[in-house]
Amino acid sequence: MSDCASLGKKGVIEFKCSNDDCGGYVRFTLADASDQEFQAVCPECHRPYILDEALRNKLERMLKLIAVIRESEDLLGDSVISVNVAGGSVQIPYAMMLTRLNTVITLDLGDRKTDFHLRVEPSGAETFR
């Protein structure tokens, strides 16, 4: 199985239902999103979400980006992010950044901007809230 296919089954997308009367979170995998017939459904209010071609394309490219980052882990393990602060700089290992930061993609969903939270490794769903 290719790395993208494997990651696609692990990669979970989550966003808050856009129904103002609902507090549900819609979840699906990146592998699900690649199917043109796929429709996400809110588990609380059962509102359907059909992903258009542009959104599916962005999610597919995100999956490819994650695969490249995975492939580059040995290089990134030797890399740091340097943040300039008063009196010098702070160097943060890139690997730490990848494990401590949440990935959020803000995209148009209908008539509003929606934060899509992406989780690839098993971590609690509460991580994003």
C-alpha beads as a LAMMPS data file, in Angstrom:
LAMMPS data file: protein, C-alpha beads

129 atoms
128 bonds

1 atom types
1 bond types

-500.0 500.0 xlo xhi
-500.0 500.0 ylo yhi
-500.0 500.0 zlo zhi

Masses

1 110.0

Atoms # bond

1 1 1 0.000 0.000 0.000
2 1 1 1.393 3.430 -0.897
3 1 1 2.296 5.893 1.838
4 1 1 -0.457 8.282 0.679
5 1 1 -3.091 5.544 0.750
6 1 1 -2.014 4.473 4.234
7 1 1 -1.966 8.064 5.499
8 1 1 -5.304 8.742 3.830
9 1 1 -6.939 6.071 5.955
10 1 1 -5.338 7.475 9.127
11 1 1 -5.783 11.159 8.285
12 1 1 -8.944 12.419 9.934
13 1 1 -10.592 15.699 8.996
14 1 1 -12.946 17.283 11.504
15 1 1 -15.029 20.430 11.373
16 1 1 -17.891 21.930 13.346
17 1 1 -21.283 21.469 11.732
18 1 1 -22.419 24.693 10.059
19 1 1 -25.989 24.229 11.291
20 1 1 -26.246 26.951 13.970
21 1 1 -28.604 24.798 16.064
22 1 1 -26.184 21.859 16.105
23 1 1 -23.063 21.353 18.187
24 1 1 -21.896 18.313 16.229
25 1 1 -18.535 17.710 14.596
26 1 1 -18.339 16.156 11.151
27 1 1 -15.459 13.663 10.747
28 1 1 -14.114 11.756 7.782
29 1 1 -10.798 10.460 6.509
30 1 1 -8.710 11.914 3.707
31 1 1 -9.221 8.595 1.892
32 1 1 -12.998 9.109 2.075
33 1 1 -12.644 12.642 0.693
34 1 1 -10.928 11.408 -2.468
35 1 1 -14.084 9.549 -3.570
36 1 1 -16.154 11.769 -5.894
37 1 1 -19.371 10.248 -4.547
38 1 1 -18.437 10.803 -0.890
39 1 1 -20.823 12.750 1.286
40 1 1 -19.958 13.683 4.878
41 1 1 -22.822 13.687 7.362
42 1 1 -23.099 15.371 10.749
43 1 1 -23.663 12.641 13.356
44 1 1 -25.893 14.979 15.435
45 1 1 -28.298 16.685 13.003
46 1 1 -27.608 14.451 9.957
47 1 1 -26.892 17.428 7.703
48 1 1 -25.119 16.204 4.544
49 1 1 -21.981 17.838 3.152
50 1 1 -20.948 17.176 -0.431
51 1 1 -17.317 18.006 -1.141
52 1 1 -16.854 19.854 -4.410
53 1 1 -13.930 19.215 -6.750
54 1 1 -11.937 22.215 -5.486
55 1 1 -12.188 21.115 -1.842
56 1 1 -11.344 17.492 -2.671
57 1 1 -8.326 18.740 -4.637
58 1 1 -7.071 20.794 -1.677
59 1 1 -7.475 17.841 0.686
60 1 1 -5.662 15.563 -1.788
61 1 1 -2.769 18.025 -1.980
62 1 1 -2.675 18.209 1.823
63 1 1 -2.361 14.419 1.922
64 1 1 0.554 14.579 -0.528
65 1 1 2.201 17.291 1.593
66 1 1 1.899 15.109 4.702
67 1 1 3.468 12.192 2.795
68 1 1 6.438 14.375 1.773
69 1 1 6.896 15.558 5.356
70 1 1 6.859 11.920 6.513
71 1 1 9.404 11.006 3.854
72 1 1 11.632 13.862 5.048
73 1 1 11.540 13.047 8.769
74 1 1 15.272 12.274 8.916
75 1 1 16.078 15.664 7.363
76 1 1 13.546 17.506 9.489
77 1 1 14.982 15.802 12.581
78 1 1 18.153 17.815 11.976
79 1 1 16.274 21.071 11.314
80 1 1 15.135 23.818 13.670
81 1 1 12.784 26.770 13.469
82 1 1 14.532 29.885 14.725
83 1 1 12.352 32.555 16.304
84 1 1 13.911 35.971 16.863
85 1 1 13.114 37.391 20.289
86 1 1 14.481 40.256 22.345
87 1 1 18.062 39.419 23.221
88 1 1 18.612 36.713 20.594
89 1 1 16.734 33.794 19.135
90 1 1 15.084 30.588 20.265
91 1 1 15.606 27.434 18.247
92 1 1 12.749 24.956 18.248
93 1 1 13.389 21.507 16.758
94 1 1 11.197 21.049 13.682
95 1 1 10.169 17.592 14.870
96 1 1 8.775 19.162 18.047
97 1 1 6.802 21.643 15.988
98 1 1 5.223 18.804 14.033
99 1 1 4.157 16.962 17.175
100 1 1 2.980 19.956 19.207
101 1 1 1.043 22.033 16.693
102 1 1 -2.420 21.317 15.354
103 1 1 -2.957 21.514 11.624
104 1 1 -5.954 23.667 10.753
105 1 1 -6.995 24.495 7.204
106 1 1 -9.496 27.350 6.850
107 1 1 -11.575 26.916 3.708
108 1 1 -14.881 28.136 2.320
109 1 1 -17.723 25.765 3.093
110 1 1 -20.757 27.175 1.380
111 1 1 -21.064 30.814 2.399
112 1 1 -18.759 30.757 5.434
113 1 1 -15.142 30.150 6.364
114 1 1 -14.734 26.855 8.208
115 1 1 -11.755 25.483 10.110
116 1 1 -10.907 21.950 9.025
117 1 1 -8.800 20.245 11.694
118 1 1 -6.454 17.565 10.436
119 1 1 -5.182 14.723 12.573
120 1 1 -2.894 12.048 11.123
121 1 1 -1.517 10.238 14.124
122 1 1 -3.911 8.810 16.668
123 1 1 -4.642 11.601 19.096
124 1 1 -7.704 12.583 21.021
125 1 1 -10.468 14.411 19.209
126 1 1 -10.496 16.895 22.090
127 1 1 -7.045 18.080 20.955
128 1 1 -8.729 20.559 18.606
129 1 1 -11.236 22.101 20.995

Bonds

1 1 1 2
2 1 2 3
3 1 3 4
4 1 4 5
5 1 5 6
6 1 6 7
7 1 7 8
8 1 8 9
9 1 9 10
10 1 10 11
11 1 11 12
12 1 12 13
13 1 13 14
14 1 14 15
15 1 15 16
16 1 16 17
17 1 17 18
18 1 18 19
19 1 19 20
20 1 20 21
21 1 21 22
22 1 22 23
23 1 23 24
24 1 24 25
25 1 25 26
26 1 26 27
27 1 27 28
28 1 28 29
29 1 29 30
30 1 30 31
31 1 31 32
32 1 32 33
33 1 33 34
34 1 34 35
35 1 35 36
36 1 36 37
37 1 37 38
38 1 38 39
39 1 39 40
40 1 40 41
41 1 41 42
42 1 42 43
43 1 43 44
44 1 44 45
45 1 45 46
46 1 46 47
47 1 47 48
48 1 48 49
49 1 49 50
50 1 50 51
51 1 51 52
52 1 52 53
53 1 53 54
54 1 54 55
55 1 55 56
56 1 56 57
57 1 57 58
58 1 58 59
59 1 59 60
60 1 60 61
61 1 61 62
62 1 62 63
63 1 63 64
64 1 64 65
65 1 65 66
66 1 66 67
67 1 67 68
68 1 68 69
69 1 69 70
70 1 70 71
71 1 71 72
72 1 72 73
73 1 73 74
74 1 74 75
75 1 75 76
76 1 76 77
77 1 77 78
78 1 78 79
79 1 79 80
80 1 80 81
81 1 81 82
82 1 82 83
83 1 83 84
84 1 84 85
85 1 85 86
86 1 86 87
87 1 87 88
88 1 88 89
89 1 89 90
90 1 90 91
91 1 91 92
92 1 92 93
93 1 93 94
94 1 94 95
95 1 95 96
96 1 96 97
97 1 97 98
98 1 98 99
99 1 99 100
100 1 100 101
101 1 101 102
102 1 102 103
103 1 103 104
104 1 104 105
105 1 105 106
106 1 106 107
107 1 107 108
108 1 108 109
109 1 109 110
110 1 110 111
111 1 111 112
112 1 112 113
113 1 113 114
114 1 114 115
115 1 115 116
116 1 116 117
117 1 117 118
118 1 118 119
119 1 119 120
120 1 120 121
121 1 121 122
122 1 122 123
123 1 123 124
124 1 124 125
125 1 125 126
126 1 126 127
127 1 127 128
128 1 128 129
